[in-house]
Amino acid sequence: MAEAGESHPKVVAEAHGVDTFHPPEKMLANHPSKPHLANMEEYKKLYEESITDPTSFWGRQARQMLSWQRDFQTVRSGSLTNGDVSWFTEGQLNACYNCVDRHAHKDPDRVAIIYEADEPGDGRELTYAELLRQVSKTSWVLKQMGVRKGDTVAIYLPMIPEALIAILACIRIGAVHSVVFAGFSADSLRDRVIDGQSKVVITTDEGKRGGKLIGTKKIVDDALKQCPDVTHCLVYKRTGAEIPWTEGRDWWWHEEVDKWPAYYPPETVNAEDPLFLLYTSGSTGKPKGVMHTTGGYLLGAAMTGKYVFDLHDGDRYFCGGDVGWITGHTYVVYAPLLLGVTTVVFEGTPAYPNFSRYWDIIDKHKVTQFYVAPTALRLLKRAGDEHVKAEMKHLRVLGSVGEPIAAEIWKWYFEVVGREKAHVVDTYWQTETGSNVITPLAGVTPTKPGSASMPFFGIEPAIVDPVSGEEIKGNDVEGVLAFKQPWPSMARTVYGSHKRYMDTYLNVYKGYYFTGDGAGRDHQGFYWIRGRVDDVINVSGHRLSTAEIEAALIEHHGIAEAAVVGVADELTGQSISAFVALKDGHETSEQLRKEFVLQVRKSIGPFAAPKTVYIVPDLPKTRSGKIMRRILRKILAGEEDQLGDITTLSDPSIVEKIISTVHASK
Ligand code: 6R9
């Protein structure tokens, strides 16, 4: 939570009279059938039922959307207060069967994956039948490596079909996948492999992104030097580069899968058996292994895929998120495959070979739904409208995720990309919520640029006063965002640290799930997400903790103390500024500043690198030694006249020195 003296979320009353956009007529006219709900009345009716009678609502949906091997009797048990929530308790199923087999049986030639490689023109398509064969072979391989039900497998792969195949193979045999974003450094990978107790790691020889090669296997080798429990490493040959090899531990994917049959029976698991771990940043230095379980998570993915994105048979869905983050998990892999539609797996970047790349992919593959973070849209808007030449005539839904979307970016998305024919859905959710929680339903919900609009089924939001901890009822209110009821796809624990789970999410306001975000509810009940109220910063949609970056910095021998703050950035949403105090015997220099940035790249990954490093004589600290980041934020924002009372600092004179350092570097 926020440290003492931190300011709480800004109270900004939303001006009434913000434009409201209804689902575009042209979207409905071009629709292959019609949205799953006829209007807002239907949404309200179902929503009401989901809140007042969750047992009947979710029981019905779970039986409709998922295939169970054994039915459940208990829909929901446990509570937010006790942190023991379980859904569909006696139910048994297999996640891979739900994503692959049932579609492969019904319609084997339907395309499951369109792989668009980094180089335009490269790539391939996989049908559901082919996916089932490849996943089965890979399941055999993992079994032979000794992976058993409940074991964790670490996946360090770029955006290639094998990332999905690896995930599906794990869940086919009841193993738990722990995907680590392939932009993380060896140190970060090591920490996640150890924390998740993975014994097998899956990777590639190299990755290819934006025309550049990434030495994934080399990074894995570095990480594994300190992971004695890893017995096997499965390596997919992506580029054919020369790579280091450890005999007995490393195995080529293509050689191994060739040995095994093309069918492996799915293993039955319980609804509450873990499905995956995904590490995310919180207020403290150590990343949290957020644990999702099988039945509830799958239901959240399938339900939001259907209603938020209006997925229908025959749709081609393109989510630009990386499989290393939750967006890639739920909306590249699970939602589209659970619903049996085609998912586009894109290996590259929106800027390579030019700024038309996304639009060309959408056009070429007749994409019907596109989903991306505002940071990419800011980049592409800035590049110029002339890059948006592709017709993209099949687009019905344009999704936004990961950070607030500014009204002008929203309008550009709607007008220039969507030609006013696609419905823009600004979807709010988190790694911990598993699937969209506050979001419009495409084709149904009226939207206001910048607002994530209304709660999804089963989500009962509360705006809470951060000081009193009391819920603020009624409309036109501001506070922090919490949820009052458990929902199926909520995370069940932080792996190996349930106390941390309780303290971060469920003990902050007893009886509520606390999101960590500030939010407002306007006069019509629309929700406006204001951003994090804790020490989490959001750079290009990547969630980073200030404490984690500080911990990385002080690994450098020259740094005595470090404080990291997020500042508003036109392109990346927020950017990272680091303030460091040197140890005795070190002199300020450009070289040292570069080393500090490098230190963070090495310890976390390039995406966490500070944009600016200020070397200061000392940090502003209270007498008890707490670093006052609020003061640093104010100085960077040019609000030096609003620093408040600084006499409580152990050395108030330090503030002037920091101000002049910041000014000198401008
Ligand atoms: C899905 C994802 C979660 C944090 C969340 C919030 C921010 C996500 C947003 C949004 C405003 C939206 N966030 N979606 N803020 N509008 N539509 O991004 O998960 O990486 O765990 O980040 O992202 O601050 O708390 P994750």
Residues whose N, C-alpha, C, O or C-beta is under 5 A from the ligand:
A	BS01	6R9	I326 S400 V401 G402 E403 P404 D426 T427 Y428 W429 Q430 T431 A452 T515 D517 I529 G531 R532 G541 R543
